[in-house]
Amino acid sequence: MTVNGSGYLFVYLGTSKSGRKIIAGNAAEKFGLNKIVKYASRDRKAGDEDGSTQHFMSKEEFQDAQAAGKFIAVTKNDDGDLFGVTREQIENAIADGQSAYLTIPNPMDDLLETFNGRVIRIFTYTTREDFIRLLKDAGETEEKIAKKLEFYDRKLELLPTCDHAFQNDNLDETLVASNAAVGGYVAR
């Protein structure tokens, strides 16, 4: 299958606590975007459903699948958990003019190379002050906050490489702005 006649893959990435999953889910609902369910080596969290939230595997199973060439792209989160997607997942999700979305913790540059012109990267972030406040509200220790701030700063370096970026100070306003950006592609 080629990417000719394909829709777009909207890749949502950004800092933790920026609402990217909510923002992506809202666009999916509004525009009928297919969800790419990534493969993950992390443990399930409360409420996670295998095959719906993510496809869960042990780290060893993930690494074996990666070594066997199952994934077209792999990334890891701040805790070292691995996430991957297959070429078939992407091709099927954006076939026949359909569009899809994927939320990931860090970039998957292989997607850009393979699906050139079809991948739209959307970056969401909060201010540093809001990020610290949200971490404190969640009960994080000063040590954990300092570590997470390192990741926050590194992720902000990605902002200029993305097609669109939204500072999420007000979720309603961010949803409107993000949906306007997505709508500009799916209406083409």
C-alpha positions, -999 to 999 in steps of 0.1 A, spaced: 0 0 0 13 35 -8 6 67 10 -10 82 -22 -46 89 -15 -39 87 22 -51 110 49 -30 126 76 -14 112 107 -17 138 135 11 131 160 5 147 194 35 152 216 46 176 242 53 181 279 37 160 306 6 176 322 -2 195 289 -35 178 281 -23 163 248 -44 131 252 -75 152 259 -67 175 230 -61 146 206 -92 128 218 -113 159 212 -100 163 176 -106 126 170 -142 129 181 -148 161 161 -131 149 129 -136 112 130 -99 105 133 -88 68 138 -68 61 169 -34 44 166 -31 21 196 6 19 203 25 -10 216 40 -4 251 65 -20 274 51 -2 305 29 -17 332 -8 -11 329 -22 18 350 -57 17 366 -83 19 338 -59 8 310 -74 -18 286 -51 -39 265 -58 -32 228 -78 0 236 -54 21 257 -23 4 244 -11 -31 233 8 -41 265 39 -63 263 68 -70 286 100 -51 279 116 -83 267 87 -91 243 89 -55 230 126 -57 224 122 -91 207 95 -76 184 117 -46 177 147 -68 169 124 -88 145 115 -55 127 79 -54 138 78 -17 145 83 11 119 90 36 147 99 34 184 103 59 211 106 59 249 90 80 277 108 98 305 107 66 326 124 45 299 92 26 288 92 18 251 64 26 226 61 14 190 38 14 160 37 -8 130 37 3 94 5 -17 89 -13 2 117 -5 36 101 -12 25 65 -46 10 75 -55 40 96 -48 66 69 -60 46 39 -86 59 15 -84 95 27 -90 86 63 -69 104 90 -56 92 123 -39 103 155 -12 91 178 -2 104 212 35 98 220 58 110 247 87 118 223 92 121 185 92 91 161 114 105 133 110 73 112 73 82 107 83 115 91 106 97 67 82 70 57 50 90 55 65 122 42 40 150 39 13 130 57 26 134 93 15 166 111 32 171 145 12 190 171 30 200 203 12 209 235 28 224 266 21 243 298 42 271 313 70 260 336 51 275 366 19 256 358 39 224 353 55 227 387 22 236 403 5 205 387 33 183 399 31 197 435 -7 192 434 -1 156 424 21 152 455 54 148 437 86 152 458 110 180 452 135 154 438 109 140 413 99 176 403 136 184 396 139 153 374 107 160 356 118 196 350 148 182 331 125 163 308 102 193 305 131 215 293 143 189 268 108 185 254 105 222 249 134 220 226 112 201 202 87 229 199 102 246 168 104 212 150 66 208 151 40 219 126 18 234 153 23 243 190 -2 252 216 4 265 251 -24 250 271 -33 277 297 -70 274 290 -82 240 278 -113 253 260 -92 279 241 -66 253 233 -92 229 219 -106 255 196 -71 265 183 -60 229 179 -92 218 162 -89 247 138 -54 235 129 -65 199 124 -96 211 105 -74 229 80 -59 196 70 -89 173 70 -109 198 50 -84 197 21 
